[in-house]
Amino acid sequence: MSTSSGLQKIEWARAHMPVLAEVTKEVTSSGELKGRRVAACLHLEAKTACLLLALSQAGAEVWAAASNPLSTQDDVVDALIKLGVKVSGRRGESLDEYSRDIDALITCHPDLVIDDGGDLIMRFHERGGQGLSVLGACEETTTGITRIRALDRRAGLLFPVIAVNDARSKRLFDNRYGTGQSALDGILRTTNLLIAGKNVVVLGYGWCGKGVAVRARGLGACVIVCEVDPVKANEALMEGFRVMPALEASEVGDVFITVTGCRDVLTARHFSLMKDGALLCNAGHFDVEIRVDELSEMAAERITVRDGIEMFRMRDGRRLYLLGQGRLVNLACADGHPVEIMDMSFSLQLMSIWYLAGHHLELPKRLIPVPEDIDTKVAAARLAALGVKIDTLTNEQRQYLGGPDGND
């Protein structure tokens, strides 16, 4: 791929990210990031490139590595290098190469860290903070937050980590509308098959699962939800979806989409019950939700039948199809979340890193929320970019809501 194609992708994304452009002006004018070294472990594609270039514009020295071996767009990497960002990563790299690239981010001795999935933050802690210079970090995924929260409880953190994923302007849009559209986009692009009329099994009904389920229904699918949380299972029922155990769903599903953030969601027990032609894909961060090793052991034949699709022919003749090697289907098989969604998420990232740079001395070494004013500012900027106006509270209303007798 050529550098020019990468630049074109970046410019297309930048043209549709007005919130990030506005936020970048404010961060740059403050001078707070000037001279700071920022290490980012993210999906290396065009939208992420806009965030990395915004950091660079604000005066930071930016280093980046891939957060997933199959999400990297090589032409975008080439373009970033040409534009002065220190990037290491290539599409399809081995796990050893992936690990080496993350180590390179540690050895650059960053002041600030942006992570996607928690691998970089965890690696810092595995090394016990030797030579540590990190003032703070941001994490933008549910999976990463879960890992960091567990680490915080178990051993404590070496620096403050802002849970960008938990901001309202992130989880309500990125996780739901972003994952919902991009996961289905990956399936449709890769298979060129019809969704309407098929039984689509969504395993996990968190914010991401909700988005996948509603988008599949919008395409005409008969949606089945599998859950372990009784509350979420009730939510799915009240949305009109069928709810059943995964083993029961295995017998009737045509398309299976894992989106739990947990491991061993689809295993040999499930594969043995699936019908001929079933499609399997994962929309969770790590490739541990579908036991590809067990699927391979059960198969008499494993061949690539189309870009991004492997066929596993079972010994009884059934064919099961795996998309994107069981990695994130929206990035391994498509371009990830829509640009406008990432405009909000990356604006939160930029403002959170900016906040860490200016307030790290007063912050606890814990997992902390995105400041409410940053969350609100990003949402307001999005409305302003669209030309949408909303009401504001009167002084009397503010006093009523904030007073001791006010309602929550």
Summary of the structure (lengths in Angstrom):
residues: 408
radius of gyration: 21.8
end to end distance: 54.8
largest distance: 72.4
contacts: 1471
relative contact order: 0.13
helix: 49%
strand: 17%
